[in-house]
C-alpha cells in the first residue's frame, strides 16, 4: 500500500462513502474525534496520526485517487467492497422529535451550539465541515 498525499476533501469523501460518523472513524483509526475534525478541516496534524486515519479508511475499503488528466483527487470503493449501508436504527441526519435536524454527532453539535462566538470566528469552509460532521450534510448549525 503506497502512501499518497491525501487532501482534507478526500478524507471527508472517504468517510462519507463509508457512511461513517466522525466518532466511528475516530474509533476505528484509534484517534480522538477532534483529530478527525481537524484533518477534514485541513488543519495541521501529526504525520503518523494522519497516516493512521488514511490506513483505517483504506482497510475499510477506500482507494484514494490521485489527480489525473481527466479528474482531480478523489476516492473510490475498492473492487469487491459491498456498498456501505447504515444499519436500521443507526444515527442518521433526519428530523428529530422536535422537527429540527437530528445530529449524527450530538456532542459535536452541542459543543458548537454552545459557543456561537467561536462558531462565528470559523471560516465558511470550517463551519461547513463541522456541520457535515455533526449532521451528515452541509446544513450549517
C-alpha positions, 0 to 999 in steps of 0.5 A: 500500500503506497502512501499518497498525499491525501487532501482534507476533501478526500478524507471527508469523501472517504468517510462519507462513502463509508457512511461513517460518523466522525466518532466511528472513524475516530474509533476505528483509526484509534484517534480522538474525534477532534483529530478527525475534525481537524484533518477534514478541516485541513488543519495541521496534524501529526504525520503518523496520526494522519497516516493512521486515519488514511490506513483505517479508511483504506482497510475499510475499503477506500482507494484514494485517487490521485489527480489525473488528466481527466479528474482531480483527487478523489476516492473510490470503493475498492473492487469487491467492497459491498456498498456501505449501508447504515444499519436500521436504527443507526444515527442518521441526519433526519428530523428529530422529535422536535422537527429540527435536524437530528445530529449524527454527532450530538456532542459535536453539535452541542459543543458548537451550539454552545459557543456561537462566538467561536462558531462565528470566528470559523471560516465558511469552509470550517463551519461547513465541515463541522456541520457535515460532521455533526449532521451528515450534510452541509446544513450549517448549525 
